[in-house]
Amino acid sequence: MQSTRQSLANFIFMSRWLQAPLYLGLIVILCVYVYEFGMGLIHLVAHANTLTDTGTILLALDLIDMVMIANLLIMVTLGGYQTFVSHLHLQNNPDHPEWLDEVNAGTMKIKLALALITISSVHLLRTFMDPAQKEFYVVMWQVLIHITLMFSAVLIAVTDRIMSGSYAQTKS
């Protein structure tokens, strides 16, 4: 019976590797964003002399948005793999990101929430800057979504703080 129980436990533990293809898929998505960023940058440079100031800012915001989403993809890929699949063993790598040492499920949630708020902020700024986007409902929904993301991030941070505090108390 003990052998069966241990085999089942090992099988369940190994199932975490089923997530590895998902993280590889995120890398493919990142490649698509790199391509789209390059095309957007080429478009911006090629039309620099014909763009208005607002047009330049809008294209720049589109590129910033792509960079923020790429950052989010990297955070999810590296942090998720490190947290849920296997250690990356990058401590001796000179390019090792410092934030990766502190990643756990709680900090991942907070980092992801903050990244989503930042992306939402860029979208909101683009909406405010784009004269074609003056429909009230578009702006209203974007603002409501942004406020909801901020509220959710605060709740996640408070919950993580409470959980880590109660965990530290029970461990003492």
For each residue, the residues with C-beta under 8 A, 3 or more apart:
1: 4 5
2: 5 6
3: 6 7
4: 1 7 8
5: 1 2 8 9
6: 2 3 9 10
7: 3 4 10 11
8: 4 5 11 12
9: 5 6 12 13
10: 6 7 13 14
11: 7 8 14 15
12: 8 9 15
13: 9 10 16
14: 10 11 17
15: 11 12 18
16: 13 19 84 85 86
17: 14 20 85 86
18: 15 21
19: 16 22 23 80 81 84 85
20: 17 23 24 81 85
21: 18 24 25
22: 19 25 26
23: 19 20 26 27 77 80 81 85
24: 20 21 27 28
25: 21 22 28 29
26: 22 23 29 30 73 76 77
27: 23 24 30 31 73 77
28: 24 25 31 32
29: 25 26 32 33 73
30: 26 27 33 34 70 73 74 77
31: 27 28 34 35
32: 28 29 35 36
33: 29 30 36 37 66 69 70 73
34: 30 31 37 38 70
35: 31 32 38 39
36: 32 33 39 40 66
37: 33 34 40 41 63 66 67 70
38: 34 35 41 42
39: 35 36 42 43
40: 36 37 43 44 59 62 63 66
41: 37 38 44 45 63
42: 38 39 45 46
43: 39 40 46 47 59
44: 40 41 47 48 51 56 59 60 63
45: 41 42 48
46: 42 43
47: 43 44 50 51 55
48: 44 45 51 56
49:
50: 47
51: 44 47 48 55 56 59
52: 55 56
53: 56 57
54: 57 58 129 130 131
55: 47 51 52 58 59
56: 44 48 51 52 53 59 60
57: 53 54 60 61 129
58: 54 55 61 62 126 129 130
59: 40 43 44 51 55 56 62 63
60: 44 56 57 63 64
61: 57 58 64 65 122 125 126 129
62: 40 58 59 65 66 126
63: 37 40 41 44 59 60 66 67
64: 60 61 67 68 122
65: 61 62 68 69 119 122 123 126
66: 33 36 37 40 62 63 69 70
67: 37 63 64 70 71
68: 64 65 71 72 115 118 119 122
69: 33 65 66 72 73 119
70: 30 33 34 37 66 67 73 74
71: 67 68 74 75 115
72: 68 69 75 76 112 115 116 119
73: 26 27 29 30 33 69 70 76 77
74: 30 70 71 77 78
75: 71 72 78 79 108 111 112 115
76: 26 72 73 79 80 108 112
77: 23 26 27 30 73 74 80 81
78: 74 75 81 82 88 97 100 103
79: 75 76 82 83 100 103 108 111
80: 19 23 76 77 83 84 85 108
81: 19 20 23 77 78 84 85 86 88
82: 78 79 85 86 87 88 100 103
83: 79 80 103 104 105 108
84: 16 19 80 81
85: 16 17 19 20 23 80 81 82
86: 16 17 81 82
87: 82
88: 78 81 82 100
89:
90: 93 96 100
91: 96 101
92: 96
93: 90 96
94:
95:
96: 90 91 92 93 100 101
97: 78 100
98: 101 102
99: 102 103 111
100: 78 79 82 88 90 96 97 103
101: 91 96 98
102: 98 99 107
103: 78 79 82 83 99 100 107 108 111
104: 83 107 108
105: 83 108 109
106: 109 110 160 163 164
107: 102 103 104 110 111 160
108: 75 76 79 80 83 103 104 105 111 112
109: 105 106 112 113 156 160
110: 106 107 113 114 153 156 157 160
111: 75 79 99 103 107 108 114 115
112: 72 75 76 108 109 115 116
113: 109 110 116 117 149 152 153 156 157
114: 110 111 117 118 153
115: 68 71 72 75 111 112 118 119
116: 72 112 113 119 120 149 153
117: 113 114 120 121 146 149 150 153
118: 68 114 115 121 122
119: 65 68 69 72 115 116 122 123
120: 116 117 123 124 142 145 146 149
121: 117 118 124 125 146
122: 61 64 65 68 118 119 125 126
123: 65 119 120 126 127 142
124: 120 121 127 128 142 143 146
125: 61 121 122 128 129
126: 58 61 62 65 122 123 129 130 133
127: 123 124 130 133 138 139 142
128: 124 125 139
129: 54 57 58 61 125 126
130: 54 58 126 127 133
131: 54 134
132:
133: 126 127 130 138 139
134: 131 139
135: 138 139
136: 139 140
137: 140 141
138: 127 133 135 141 142
139: 127 128 133 134 135 136 142 143
140: 136 137 143 144
141: 137 138 144 145
142: 120 123 124 127 138 139 145 146
143: 124 139 140 146 147
144: 140 141 147 148
145: 120 141 142 148 149
146: 117 120 121 124 142 143 149 150
147: 143 144 150 151
148: 144 145 151 152
149: 113 116 117 120 145 146 152 153
150: 117 146 147 153 154
151: 147 148 154 155
152: 113 148 149 155 156
153: 110 113 114 116 117 149 150 156 157
154: 150 151 157 158
155: 151 152 158 159
156: 109 110 113 152 153 159 160
157: 110 113 153 154 160 161
158: 154 155 161 162
159: 155 156 162 163
160: 106 107 109 110 156 157 163 164
161: 157 158 164 165
162: 158 159 165 166
163: 106 159 160 166 167
164: 106 160 161 167 168
165: 161 162 168 169
166: 162 163 169 170
167: 163 164 170 171
168: 164 165 171 172
169: 165 166 172
170: 166 167
171: 167 168
172: 168 169
